[in-house]
Amino acid sequence: MIKLFTVGFPRDTDELQLVELFSVHGLVSTVTIIRDQLTGTSKAYAFIEMLDEPGATRAIAALNGFVLAGRTLSVRVAADKRQEDVPVNKTPPARFEEPGRQSAISQRHTGKTKRPRR
């Protein structure tokens, strides 16, 4: 399955219209139009999952730069977000202080002691 990112279509376009547009080039699995959470209006971009790679390639070739209702579509393979979300280093950054100098935090707490719990 190949996931395509599509941007630039008119805001009044619905999922069925995108299925019709892309299914000419290959088998469409799912269409997800990204919408504003509060208003529900389209943000004019969507993710289209196609079942076969040749169909996805044909859709990109045919629809990237295609003008739909006066707006130019941009279609490309969606970046794999799972690889981008993997943290590189989970250890917290080291704190370096000059020798003989206390940090601002430790200066504030000097002289104050906490009462022991009973």
Backbone torsions as a table, in degrees:
resi	resn	phi	psi	omega
1	MET	NA	135.4	-178.8
2	ILE	-115.4	130.8	179.3
3	LYS	-102.0	126.5	179.6
4	LEU	-108.9	146.3	175.3
5	PHE	-106.9	126.1	-178.6
6	THR	-124.8	131.5	-179.8
7	VAL	-138.7	151.0	174.5
8	GLY	106.1	-1.9	-179.8
9	PHE	-78.7	159.8	179.4
10	PRO	-60.0	147.8	-176.5
11	ARG	-66.1	-20.8	-179.7
12	ASP	-89.2	5.4	177.9
13	THR	-72.6	136.2	178.3
14	ASP	-109.1	176.5	-175.6
15	GLU	-60.7	-40.8	-178.4
16	LEU	-61.8	-40.3	178.3
17	GLN	-64.3	-38.7	177.6
18	LEU	-69.1	-37.6	176.2
19	VAL	-60.8	-45.2	179.3
20	GLU	-62.1	-39.8	-178.5
21	LEU	-67.6	-41.9	-176.1
22	PHE	-87.0	-28.1	-175.9
23	SER	-69.6	-14.2	174.5
24	VAL	-64.4	-28.1	-174.0
25	HIS	-100.7	-17.6	179.9
26	GLY	177.9	179.3	-177.8
27	LEU	-79.5	124.0	-179.4
28	VAL	-96.4	129.8	178.6
29	SER	-90.9	-58.3	-179.9
30	THR	-141.5	153.6	174.7
31	VAL	-129.5	127.2	178.7
32	THR	-126.6	108.4	175.4
33	ILE	-87.2	130.0	179.9
34	ILE	-81.8	128.1	-176.0
35	ARG	-123.8	155.9	175.2
36	ASP	-67.0	133.7	-176.0
37	GLN	-67.3	-33.7	-177.3
38	LEU	-82.6	-46.7	-173.8
39	THR	-96.5	-22.3	-178.0
40	GLY	79.6	4.2	179.7
41	THR	-79.4	149.9	-178.7
42	SER	-66.5	142.5	174.2
43	LYS	-93.2	8.1	176.2
44	ALA	67.0	29.5	167.6
45	TYR	-143.8	155.5	-173.6
46	ALA	-151.1	163.4	173.2
47	PHE	-115.5	128.3	180.0
48	ILE	-118.8	122.8	176.2
49	GLU	-98.8	123.9	179.2
50	MET	-110.8	145.9	-174.0
51	LEU	-75.2	-29.2	-175.8
52	ASP	-126.5	145.4	-179.4
53	GLU	-66.6	-41.7	178.0
54	PRO	-60.3	-37.9	177.6
55	GLY	-65.9	-39.9	177.9
56	ALA	-64.5	-41.0	179.0
57	THR	-64.2	-42.2	177.3
58	ARG	-64.0	-40.1	179.7
59	ALA	-64.3	-42.2	178.2
60	ILE	-63.0	-46.9	-178.3
61	ALA	-62.5	-38.7	-175.7
62	ALA	-84.0	-34.8	-170.1
63	LEU	-103.3	-15.6	177.2
64	ASN	-71.7	116.5	-175.8
65	GLY	92.8	-3.2	178.9
66	PHE	-68.2	136.7	179.8
67	VAL	-96.4	121.0	-179.8
68	LEU	-121.9	113.7	-179.5
69	ALA	52.7	43.2	176.3
70	GLY	82.6	3.1	179.4
71	ARG	-119.2	140.9	-177.2
72	THR	-92.8	124.9	178.9
73	LEU	-80.1	148.0	169.9
74	SER	-123.6	123.3	-177.4
75	VAL	-128.2	129.8	177.0
76	ARG	-152.5	168.4	176.1
77	VAL	-69.5	132.8	-178.6
78	ALA	-71.3	141.1	176.8
79	ALA	-67.6	143.6	179.7
80	ASP	-79.2	103.2	-174.6
81	LYS	-67.1	-29.3	-178.4
82	ARG	-58.6	-36.9	179.5
83	GLN	-72.2	-33.3	-178.3
84	GLU	-73.9	-26.6	-175.8
85	ASP	-82.4	-10.8	-177.9
86	VAL	-71.9	120.3	179.7
87	PRO	-69.3	140.2	-178.1
88	VAL	-76.9	-45.7	-176.0
89	ASN	-138.8	121.9	-177.3
90	LYS	-91.6	-8.1	-178.1
91	THR	-77.5	140.8	179.4
92	PRO	-69.5	154.0	180.0
93	PRO	-65.8	145.8	179.9
94	ALA	-74.0	147.9	177.4
95	ARG	-105.0	122.3	180.0
96	PHE	-107.9	132.1	177.2
97	GLU	-127.6	150.1	177.2
98	GLU	-70.5	142.9	178.5
99	PRO	-62.9	138.3	177.9
100	GLY	80.5	2.8	-179.0
101	ARG	-124.0	129.5	-179.9
102	GLN	-90.1	148.9	177.2
103	SER	-73.2	166.0	-179.0
104	ALA	-61.6	-34.8	-179.8
105	ILE	-68.3	-46.7	-178.5
106	SER	-70.4	-26.0	176.9
107	GLN	-68.4	-36.0	-179.5
108	ARG	-67.2	-33.0	-173.5
109	HIS	-95.3	-0.5	177.8
110	THR	-74.2	141.6	179.5
111	GLY	89.5	-20.1	178.3
112	LYS	-101.4	131.6	176.1
113	THR	-121.2	148.5	178.8
114	LYS	-85.5	147.1	175.1
115	ARG	-71.4	138.7	178.1
116	PRO	-69.7	147.3	177.5
117	ARG	-77.2	149.7	177.6
118	ARG	-107.2	NA	NA
